[in-house]
Amino acid sequence: MKLTKLLISLLVIAGLAVGLNGCGKSESGPIKIGVLLPLTGPQANFGEMEKNSFELAKEEINAKGGINGRPVEFVYEDDTGKPDVGRAGAEKLIVQDKVPMLAGGYSSSVTFAAAAVAQQHRIPFLVNTGSVDKITEPEAFDLTTNDGDKFYIYRLNPPVSEYASGLEGLLKEVVKPASAFIIHENSAFGTKGAKSFAKTCDKLGIKVLGNESYSSGTVDFKPLLMNARKTKPDMVYMISYVMDAALLMKQSRELGFTTPKLFVGAGAGFTMPAFKENAGEATEGVISATLWHQTLPIKGAKEYYDKYVKKYGGDGPDYHGAEAYSAAYVIADVLTRCNGEYTPETIKKALDETNMMTVFGPVKFTSYGKKIHQNKMDTYVVQWINGELKLIWPKNLANAKFMYPIDWKTVWGL
């Protein structure tokens, strides 16, 4: 009988140890944090860069002693770029893996679906890329802006409505376009971004000659591009993920669509190394909004870029990687301030009090407009020049002189 009681006691203790592996007051073992990313499917390029960056940061954090002597571990779920898969992945991480916190979130539609799950379970979710505005708007989750203590979603990156803010100066001071044609994916990210840029055009006195959407995975953009060419816009503004972005520019070149003064991307696919790989010569001269560049005067930005290239090779990370790397360090800072108790409530309190510098820029969650728990920061402009992505705006931070005006026939070798 005594032996039986002893065995039961040992089993209970073992079960508690397993249950407290990711949260609570366990004395040893890794602190597990759930990360949702597209690791397969059409958005896998983004997911791979972000996972690499999370892992790079994790290795550095653990090499320095981890979180009060315990290593941090990221548990990944592949959302495949689909909201229903992302929703199921978030549920698994919370219910089965029992993580006390979620991070990641690439596409806006997937991120919003996963955020609804996190909010339902009252689990903090630090979003580092999903950008549709409503992700940090409590009313989208049937709450009010006064319900900060009940709202568990936090966002490191700016919302999509602010992506073009850095572009405005270049348009006003240099290009001064009279007209624009907007092309966007019919996703939450694309639709909201198109509406926001149309408002920017109205503010700057730029006439919008067309605003056309397309479905993800479209292969033939030529009919859409021919419609745009008929309007003879001064500028074409595109909101697309990487493969669509590459096809849009390749087919613009193939059609000889040379009348615009500028082809402009809204970040997303237009800053990725895979954009250059797939668009080839059609990349040259393309401008894009961006949230980060390795030459910005931010402590650690260039060091992160160089370490990434050394470890993973290739052309290096863009702002998506910097977001993930910085999110990992925010998580480490938050966990360190939890005083050994890693529960959703202690983590939420630490997130509320976050005020730190990362390689992506300053991180402090604030409230403005309809948003709460939103980090607010500047945006920038980059351009593909001689096969490299250069920071061209604002002037005082630029590391290259921008190409303008652009003779597309010469640049594209037509």
N, C-alpha and C positions, 0 to 999 in steps of 0.2 A: 504493500500500500504506500509506504514512504517513498519507494522507488518510483511508483506511478506518479505521485504528487510532484516529485522532483523533476521528472520528465516533462510534465505539464507546465511547470514553472519555467523550465528552460525554453520550451516551445513558445510560451507567451512572450518571454523576453526577446527571443529571436524575431518573433513577429513584430514586436514593437520597434526593434532595431531596423527592420526592413521598412516599416511604415514611416519611420522618421528619417529615412535616407535622404530625402530631398528637402524636408522642412522640419520645423520643430527644434528641439534642443538635443540633437544627436552629437556625441563628442567626436566622432570620427566618420570617415567615409566622405564621398563627394557631395557637394550641394548641387542638386540637379535642377536645371532651368530648361524649360521647353522652348524650342525654336521652330517656327513654322516657315518653310521656304519652298519655292518651286525647284526641286532637284532633278526632275524629269519633265519632259514636255517642252513646248515652244519657249518658255521663259527660263529654261534651265541655265542659260548663260549667266543670267542675273543671280540665280540661286547659288550657282557654283562660286561666283565671286564673293557673295555674301557669306557663304559657309566657310570658305577659305579664310576670310577676314575674322569671323568669329573664332575659328580655330587658332589663328595666329595670335590673337589677343589672349585666348585662353592659355596657350602655352607660356606666354610672357607672365600672365597673372600668377599661374601656378608655380612658375620658376622662382617667383619672388615670395613664395610662401602661401599663395592662395588667399582664402578668406579666413583670417584668424587661424591659420594653420591647416585649414581644410581645403582641398582642391575644389574648383568649380568645374562642373561638367555640363555640356550642352547636349540635350536630347533632341534630335532632329526628327521632324515629321515632314514628309514630302507632300505638298498640297497640289502638285502637278499643274498649278495655275487655274484650278477649278474651285469655285466657291463651295460646292457640296463636299469635295474632298478636304478642303481646308477646314470646313466646319467639323467634319468627322475627326480630322487630325488634332484639332484643338481639344475636342471632347476626350480623345484618347490620352493626350498629354495630361489633362487635368484629372480625369477619373481613374485611368489605369496607371499612368506613371506617377501620379500624385505630385506633380511639380507645383511649387507655390507661386510660380510666375511664368508668364509667356513673353517671348520676344520674337523678333523677325517681322514677318508680314511684308510681302513684296507687292503683288498687284492689289489695287484698291478694292476690287470686288471680293477677292478672297479675304483680304484683311478685315473688311467690314463684317463679313460673315463670321470670321473667327472672333472678332471683337464682341459680337453679340453673344457668343458662347462664353467668353471670358466674363463679360458683364453679368450674365445669368448666374455663373458660379462664384461671382465676386472674387475673381482672380486677377491681379494686376497684369496688364499687357502693355509692354513697352514696344510700340511700333517704330520701326526705323526706316521704312520706305513707303508703304501704302499711303497715298496722298490725297484721296478724295476728301473734301472738306468735312463731310459729316462724321468722319471717324472720331473727331474730338468735339463733336457737337452733341451734348447730352440729350437734346430733344429727339435726336434720331434713335435714341434708346428709351424713349418715353420718360425722360427725366428733365429737369430744368437746370439752368446754369447755376442755380443756388445749391444743387445737389452734389457738390464736389466730394463730400464725404461718402457718397454712394456710387460715384463714378470711378471705374477702375481702369480706364483706358488713358494712356499717355503716349505722346508722339514726339520723337526726336527731330524728325525732318519737317520742313514747311509744308503746308497744304498746297494743293495744285493751283489754287487761285492766286498764289503768290509767286509761282515759278517765273513768270515773265517780268517781275518787278525790276530785276537787274537789266533787262533788255530795253526798258523804256528810255533810259538815257542815250543809248546808242541810236535808237530810232529817232529821238527828238533832235539830237545834236549832229548826227552824221548822215544817216540814210534819208530821213525825212520822206518816207513813202506816202504817196497819196492814196494807195489802195492795197488791199490784201485779200488773199483767198485762203480759207482755213480748211484743212483736211485732217480728220481725226478718226481714230477707232471708236466704234460705238459702244465702248465700255464706260463704266462710271468715271474712270480716270480721263478718258478721251472726251467724253461729253461735257463734264464739268470744266475741263481745261479749255475747251473750245468756247464755252460761254464766257469764261473769265477773260480770255484773250479778246473776244468780241467787245467786251466792256472796255478793255485797254485801248482798243482801236478807236472806240467812240470818244474816249477821253483825249486821245492824241489827234483826233480829227482825221483818222484813217478810214476810208470807206471800205466796208467789207463787201466784196463782189460775189462771194459764195462761201457757204459753210457746209461742206459735205462730209458724211460719215461713211465708213466701210466696216465690214465684219472682219474680225481677227482671222488670219489664215488666208486672206485674199491673195491670189497669185497674179492676177492681171489688173493692174492699176491704170492701164492706158486709157480706158474710156473716161475714168474720173479725171485723169491728168489732162486729157484733151478738152474736157469741159472747162477746166481751170485755165488752160492756155487760151481759149476763146475770149476770156474776159480780160486778158493782158494785164495781170496784176503786177504791181511793183514788188510785191513780196508774197511768198507762199509760206504759210505757217503750218507745221505738221506735228501732230501728237500721236506717236506710234511707238510700239515696242520694236526690238532690234531688227528682226527679219523683215517686218513690214517697212521699217524706215529704210533699210538697204534697198528693197525692191522699189520703193517710191523714187529714190534718187537714181537708181540704175535705169528705170524706165523713163524718167524725165530726160536723162541723157540720150537714151535711144530715140525718144521722140523729137529731140532737138528743141526742148522747151527752154529757150534761152532768154526770154523777155524779162523775167523778174530780176530786180536788183539784188534780191536776197532769197535764198532758201533757208528757212529757219526751223529748227527742231525745238520741241518743248522739253528738252532733257530726255529722260527715258532711254530709248534705243539709240539716239543720235550721239551719245557720248561713249558708247561701249566700244571696246576694241573689235568686237565682232561686226560692228557697223562698217568699219574700214575694210575688214577681211571680205565681207560680202558685197559691198558697194563698189569697191575698187576705185577707179579713176573718178567715179561720180561722187566720191566723198569730198574731193578737193573744193575748198571754198565754202562748204556748208557751215552755217553758224548754228549754235544751240544754246539755249538757256542751260545753266548748270547750277548745282548747289555747292560745288567744291572743286578745287584743283590743287594738285600737289605743290604748286609754287606759291600758294597763298601764304602770307606771313603769319601762319598759325604754328605754334610750337608742336613739333612732332609730325607735321603733315608730310614733309618730304621723307623723313625717316621711315614712316609707315609705308609709303609708296615704294621706297627702295627695298625694305625688308620683304614686302610682298613679292616684288619682282625676283629677288634672290631665291625665295622659297618656292614660288609657283611658276616663275618664268613668264613669257608673253610680254605684252605691251604695258602691263601694270593695271592697277585698278582705277576706276573712275569714282564718282561720288557715291555710287551704291556700296562699294567696298568700304569707303570711309565711314559711311553711316553704320554699317554692321560692326566694324572694328570699334567705333566709338560707343555703340550700344553695349558691347561687351564690357567696356570699361565703366560705363554708367552702372551696369548691373553689379560689377565688382564693388564700386563705391557704395552703392545702395546696400548690398549684403554686409559690407564691413560695418555699416552704421546700424545694423539690426541687433547688435550686441548678442550674437549667438542664437537668436530666436528667429528662424526663417519661416515665418507664416505670412499669408497674404496681407494681414493687417499691418504687421511690422514693416513689410516691404512697401506697402502703399504709403505709410507714414514717411518712410525714408525717401521715396520718390517725390512726395510733396515738398520735401525740404532740400531736394537736389539743387546744387548751384556749383557747377564745375566747368573746367575747360577740357575739351577733347580735341583730337586731331581734326574733327569735323567742324569745330567751333564751340562757342559757349553753350551749355545746356542748363536751362532753368525753365521749369514748367509754369506757365502763366495763363491768364485768362484775358480774352479780348473778343469783342463781338459775341458770337454765339459759342465760341470755343472755350474750353477749359483744358488744363493739363497739356497745353500746346507750347512747344519750344518755338521761339521766334528768332529768325536770323536772316541775313542778307542772301541774295542770289547773284549770280555772275553770268558772264557770256564767254563762250569758247568758240574757236573756229578751227576747222581742219586745214592746216597749212603744211604743205610738203609732206603729207602723210602723218603728221603729228597733231594732236589736239592741244592748241595753245590758248592760254587765257588772254583775252583781248579787251575785256571791259569789266569794271571801270578802269579808266586810263591809269590812275595812280597805282593799280595793282597788276597791270598787264605785264606779261613776260614776252609779248611779241606785238609787232605792229600788224593791225588787221588788214586783210585784203579787201580793198574797196576803192573805186568801183571794180566790178568783176566782169571780165569778158569771158562768158561761159564757153563760147566756141573754142577759145584758146585753151582755157583751163581744162576742158573736157577732151581736147584733142579732136575736135570735129572739123 
